Amino acid sequence: MPLYTDSDQVTANLLNQFDSEVSAVASAASIVLEGPGSIARRAWSECADILLHNLTQFSGDVFMWPSAISLSGAFSAAHPCMRLNQVVISSPYANDSGTMLNWMLYRALTLLYEEASGRLKGDRYQIKQDKYEKAAMRTFRSLFAQGIPYQSLPLSAPGASHDPLAGSWQPQYPDFSPLGYVTGGTSTAQQELAVCMTWVDQSNYVSPTQRGNAESAPSVQYNCLVPPGNVLKLDWTGLVPPDPTLYHGGVADGIYTSRKATGWNLYAGFSGGALSLQNSAPLSLSQQEYVFADTPTQWGGQPPQGQFPDLRQSLTKVLVRV
């Protein structure tokens, strides 16, 4: 299951599954659904603000005691009881997107129809905006009652878009992906192949069937057209493996927690089909380039959803007085 910071979470495809008008309305009103400045990015940011607001706990500790007390009087320090990189998004149940993701989708749809109402001046867009705003509020109340699902020792996906330490895929090739190809293999026809990767913490990870909740969600999947007589090549030197010792941001935004990536898994296959694990044991972090011997094998397991939550953080409207 992905972490909140792995990506924007909301996609155009998911929005269209919720509301079949989405693509047509976005096109008519020139509204961007994904990427920088998009409805999905705005929904992520607004939901993040709401989460942090509700996760902030007020303690009775006097900050900088005793020097500050003589200058400003006694006051309490406040910080979120978890970071956004600990929040888990999806549901463990089949065919269920989960309360957290549903809330983000409803918030994105509210923003979409708010924009459409302003640009296209249609009453029906206002009606749909109100409908989805009510759905978002109802879903958040359910999330509030359930508690926020979180992972106490998270492991961000490779290239996590909202993790400031994740790095990025280097645009080394014409299609701006980490994939390319070199001479080799036995293929006599052009192949369209796909690749993604995950981080693993080998202090808990044993095998694809015993992950120990220590394998991240997959990276973005990239596709590459490989000509006959060539094999796929992956280069992830633009990425930064998760390591809690790299972070020096203090505790104002919550106590920083993370697993340490000690290896990585590679998943590959034909574009549009299932991807399979290509390595029998996690690859070393020092191996940042991988050249396939031939066409990707299909024997391994499929990419994991990511880590599952180990706790739920209850929310309260009660402020603690000191």
Rosetta blueprint (number, residue, H / E / L):
1 M L
2 P L
3 L E
4 Y H
5 T H
6 D H
7 S L
8 D L
9 Q L
10 V L
11 T L
12 A H
13 N H
14 L H
15 L H
16 N H
17 Q H
18 F H
19 D L
20 S L
21 E L
22 V H
23 S H
24 A H
25 V H
26 A H
27 S H
28 A H
29 A L
30 S L
31 I L
32 V L
33 L L
34 E L
35 G L
36 P L
37 G L
38 S L
39 I H
40 A H
41 R H
42 R H
43 A H
44 W H
45 S H
46 E H
47 C H
48 A H
49 D H
50 I H
51 L H
52 L H
53 H H
54 N H
55 L H
56 T E
57 Q E
58 F E
59 S E
60 G E
61 D E
62 V E
63 F L
64 M L
65 W L
66 P L
67 S H
68 A H
69 I H
70 S H
71 L H
72 S H
73 G L
74 A L
75 F L
76 S E
77 A E
78 A E
79 H E
80 P E
81 C L
82 M L
83 R L
84 L H
85 N H
86 Q H
87 V E
88 V E
89 I L
90 S L
91 S L
92 P L
93 Y L
94 A L
95 N L
96 D L
97 S L
98 G L
99 T H
100 M H
101 L H
102 N H
103 W H
104 M H
105 L H
106 Y H
107 R H
108 A H
109 L H
110 T H
111 L H
112 L H
113 Y H
114 E H
115 E H
116 A H
117 S H
118 G H
119 R H
120 L H
121 K L
122 G L
123 D H
124 R H
125 Y H
126 Q H
127 I H
128 K H
129 Q H
130 D H
131 K H
132 Y H
133 E H
134 K H
135 A H
136 A H
137 M H
138 R H
139 T H
140 F H
141 R H
142 S H
143 L H
144 F H
145 A H
146 Q H
147 G L
148 I E
149 P E
150 Y E
151 Q L
152 S L
153 L L
154 P L
155 L L
156 S L
157 A L
158 P L
159 G L
160 A L
161 S L
162 H L
163 D L
164 P L
165 L L
166 A L
167 G E
168 S L
169 W L
170 Q L
171 P L
172 Q L
173 Y L
174 P L
175 D L
176 F L
177 S L
178 P L
179 L E
180 G E
181 Y E
182 V E
183 T E
184 G L
185 G L
186 T L
187 S L
188 T L
189 A L
190 Q L
191 Q E
192 E E
193 L E
194 A E
195 V E
196 C E
197 M E
198 T E
199 W E
200 V E
201 D L
202 Q L
203 S L
204 N L
205 Y L
206 V L
207 S E
208 P L
209 T L
210 Q E
211 R L
212 G L
213 N L
214 A L
215 E E
216 S L
217 A L
218 P L
219 S L
220 V L
221 Q L
222 Y E
223 N E
224 C E
225 L E
226 V E
227 P L
228 P L
229 G L
230 N E
231 V E
232 L E
233 K E
234 L E
235 D E
236 W L
237 T L
238 G L
239 L E
240 V L
241 P L
242 P L
243 D L
244 P H
245 T H
246 L H
247 Y L
248 H L
249 G L
250 G L
251 V L
252 A L
253 D L
254 G L
255 I L
256 Y L
257 T L
258 S L
259 R L
260 K L
261 A L
262 T L
263 G E
264 W E
265 N E
266 L E
267 Y E
268 A E
269 G E
270 F E
271 S L
272 G L
273 G L
274 A L
275 L L
276 S E
277 L E
278 Q L
279 N L
280 S L
281 A L
282 P L
283 L E
284 S E
285 L L
286 S L
287 Q L
288 Q L
289 E E
290 Y E
291 V E
292 F L
293 A L
294 D L
295 T L
296 P L
297 T L
298 Q L
299 W L
300 G L
301 G L
302 Q L
303 P L
304 P L
305 Q L
306 G L
307 Q L
308 F L
309 P L
310 D L
311 L E
312 R E
313 Q E
314 S L
315 L L
316 T L
317 K L
318 V L
319 L L
320 V L
321 R L
322 V L
